[in-house]
């Protein structure tokens, strides 16, 4: 049994619905490959999703057939994406399903995590269908996103000088607001939409943006 942070969310996680592929297009994010001739373990393939700005990026990585820890995966992401050491402290690896998401501890073995996932879905969602390992409720994604315990002050200090971290946090926050995960007043929603529109389209021009343009 592996150890996890105490941040399991039994309530529906709208972000999972936003990032989900069509059911027929879902592919297992963690797979153990074996040699076709010797049947010996060959490698462990891992796919992690990053929420970057207005889009997402799926990183594919391969590890030797040994214990692959969450920390090893995060280190690989940091090196490949050029994330600074300070910015890396803002993020962690999460396993995310339709109705449950869990932040994974650095030393946790990723194979053990995904093997135990169906049991955790049953435990925290109380969905009897999840007893079936092949049920859609047990489908999951690995997502590199904001660390649950990071304080806002530390976050502000880092993102002021780190455009990569800012873009990743923006991408996550935008999805959380659009999907209803972050409570937001109508006034705040209008202000945020205006900022997003200005960044995407530019200053308002009635000739270029007539009524009904949006």
Secondary structure, DSSP 8 states (H G I E B T S, - for coil): ---B-S----S--HHHHHH---GGG---SEEEEE-TTT--EEEEEEEEEEEETTEEEEEEEEE-SS--BHHHHHHHHHHHHT--HHHHTTEEEEEEESS-EEEB-TT-BHHHHHHHHHHHHHHHH--GGGGSTTSGGG-EEEEEEE-TT--HHHHHHHHTT-HHHHHHHHHHHHHHHHTTSS---HHHHHHHHHHHHHHHH-S--TTTS-TT--
